[in-house]
Amino acid sequence: MFNNLILYLVVINLIGFFIMLIDKRKAIKRQWRVSEKALICISIIGGSIGMLAGMSTFRHKTKHKKFTIGIPLILVIQIAILTYFSSL
């Protein structure tokens, strides 16, 4: 089970990272964008580290408080939940 969780987290964080790249490129080209709701959802389901890495690497969504505060907050909550369940 632990190996499956690690694999899931690696995959979802890679997806989060590349979704930020795709959205940044589409923003530059003024094309259809990935919705903010979808970006937040990716973070909530475990992709917050990848989203933060993407934000930093591509300098994307760094002026939006929803992302600069929300994504790190989601990560802190996820770490707290994992810590709690790993101590059981």
N, C-alpha and C positions, 0 to 999 in steps of 0.2 A: 504493500500500500504506500509506504514512504517513497519508494522509487517512482511510482505513478504520480504522486504529488509533485515531486521534483521535476519530472518530465513535463507535466502540465504547466508548472510555473515557468519553466524555460521557454516552452512554446508560446504561451500567452504573452510573456514579456517581449519575445522577439516580434510577435505580431504587433504589440503596442508600439514598439520602437519603429517598425517599418510603416505603420499607419501614420505616425507623426511625419515621417519622411514624405509619404504620398500626399498627405494633406498640405504640407508646406509647398511641395512642387505645384500642386493644383492652385494654391493661393497665389503663387508667383505668376502663374499663367492665367489667373482669373477664370478658372474653370469650376465645375461643380465640386463641392467640398464634402468632406466627411463631417457629419453633424457633431456638434459639441456633446450632445446626448450620447452618441455612439462612443466618443472618446472617453467620456466619464465612465460609461458602462464597461469598457475594456479595463479601466483601472480597477473598478469595483470587483470584477471577476478574477483579479489577480495580476493584472498587467501594469500595476502602478510603477514598478521599477523601470520597466521598458519605456513607459510614457515619460517618466522624469528624464531618463537618459535621452530620449528623442527630443524633448523640449530643450534640453541643454545643448545637445549636439547640433540641432538644426535651428536653434533660437526661434522656436515656434511656440506660440501661445504664452509667451513669457510676460506679456503685459495684461493678461486676463487673471484677475484675482481668483476666479473660479478654478483656474488651473494652478496658479502659483501657490495658493493656499490649499485648495481642495485635494489635489493629487497627493501632496505630502501628508495631509491629514488622513486620507484613505490608507496610505502606506503605514502610518503609525497604528491605525486601527487594525490593519491586517497583521502587523507584527504582534500586537497585543493579543489578538485572537490565537495566532499560532503558538505564542508563548504559553497562553493559558492551556490550550489543548495538549501541548507537548508535555506539560507538567502533570497531567492526569495519570 
